[in-house]
Amino acid sequence: MDALLTDALEALLKDHCTPDVVRAIEQSGNANALWRELQHSGFADAMLDEEHNGAGLSLRQAYPLLELCGKYALPLPLAETMLVRAVLVASGMACPDGAIAIAVAQEDASGILAHHVHYGRVASWVLVQAGGQVRLLPAGEARQEAGRLFPLDVTLHWPKAAWEQAEVVMLEGELFVLQACAVSAQLAGALLTVFSKTLQYANEREQFGRPIGKFQAIQHQLSVMAEHTFTARMAACIGCNADSCQPDAQRVAVAKACTSEAALELAGLSHAIHGALGFTEEYDLQLYTRRLYHWRQTAGAESYWHDRIGAGLLESPDSLTLDAVREITAYNPPPLSTADALSR
């Protein structure tokens, strides 16, 4: 069943989330047509139970779907929407229509201010944490300021009345951890695409009468990329290793630290192998490497999560045992899509 869902989403994204579509949405900020396809397919509700018209997937089972969002540079917060809808149902709330982003904000004299909301430009709702509370706010009621770091991120400012009228969402863990979990899975997907495109280019681009992938220096760079790519994917799986919709904070810390670190390495190596071609707007590689650089810092860069890992291990002497480390880094590999299985 899980492989069927993964294959179905991948087929949908291949048809409706092409590089040209991603470019168009980044330029216009209008993702309504793509969201209608995703909403009609039911993937936004995949983590809901059958009573709520979902597939009843746990976070562990949903990982391949979250990864595909990054693999195809999906310009919508589908991964975040899946997680948030599961959280809303778990807290006894109804799920609104539309894509849902996640933001950690601060209160000021006039309302709630959230800087650089990830996918805020194309989201209908934002699950916001501010002042120790979590509430779901409509993006349309916020004053928007275009982001400078990424075309689909915006700064949102809600009036105090909008915050006070919104219902409080009961969340077991930290909203920031939930966001980092979603971003880690998407980073793992984008890393797979960057590695795949770079490997393909190295095998096709010829210099001195043979593919550049035959040269030892390029092979060394590709081997380093492969190591980072699949280590990061394993770490992202660790971050999603949960039977519910709420991930474990320590496992997410491992996932985000590893995927963010790999993002920096792969972006640099892929552009080194591609040469000047990889930086051009017309070439698809930049759609993914821009995301690697940006998502690396979204929901905390590797240095932040390294500190969280260390602080968590030091909280209890028992957490420093080998058995505790094994438990934190337990790995359950996600099912392969049919295409991946056949390729191996």
Helices and strands as residue ranges (DSSP letters): H 2-16, H 19-28, H 32-41, G 43-45, G 50-52, H 59-71, H 78-90, E 100-104, E 106-107, E 111-117, G 120-122, E 125-130, E 133-138, G 139-141, E 143-146, E 154-159, H 160-165, H 175-204, E 206-207, E 210-211, G 212-214, H 216-239, H 249-274, G 275-279, H 285-297, H 302-314, G 317-320, H 322-328, H 338-343
